Amino acid sequence: MKIVFVAALAAALGSSVAYAQSHNPAVKDPTVATTNHAAKGHNSFTEDQARGRIAKAGYTNIGKLTKNENGIWQGKAMKHGKSVTVALDYKGNVTVH
């Protein structure tokens, strides 16, 4: 009986993890929102993915990005001829500081 329960639990947990990984709306949503404040949280974007979303928001010359203690990617970029500090939160939102 214990083996059946453990097997069922393992199967349920495995499918939950697979579902969460394949249904991340921030990664699948091609639109990029801009917000006033970046949301703190575990950020699963890689630096290249963060760079791509920032570029989609209209920024160019995106410099090196670093992830801070709040899980937010930050770096310098250009928009409309001005240098700005941009950030990307775990939801995929771009903010300017």
TAHU-V106453 format. One record per helix or strand. SS is the DSSP state (h for helix, s for strand). FROM is the first residue (numbers start at 1). LEN is the number of residues. If there is no record, write none. Layout:
ss=SS from=FROM len=LEN
ss=SS from=FROM len=LEN
//
This chain:
ss=h from=2 len=21
ss=h from=25 len=4
ss=s from=34 len=1
ss=h from=47 len=10
ss=s from=60 len=1
ss=s from=66 len=2
ss=s from=73 len=7
ss=s from=82 len=7
ss=s from=94 len=3
//
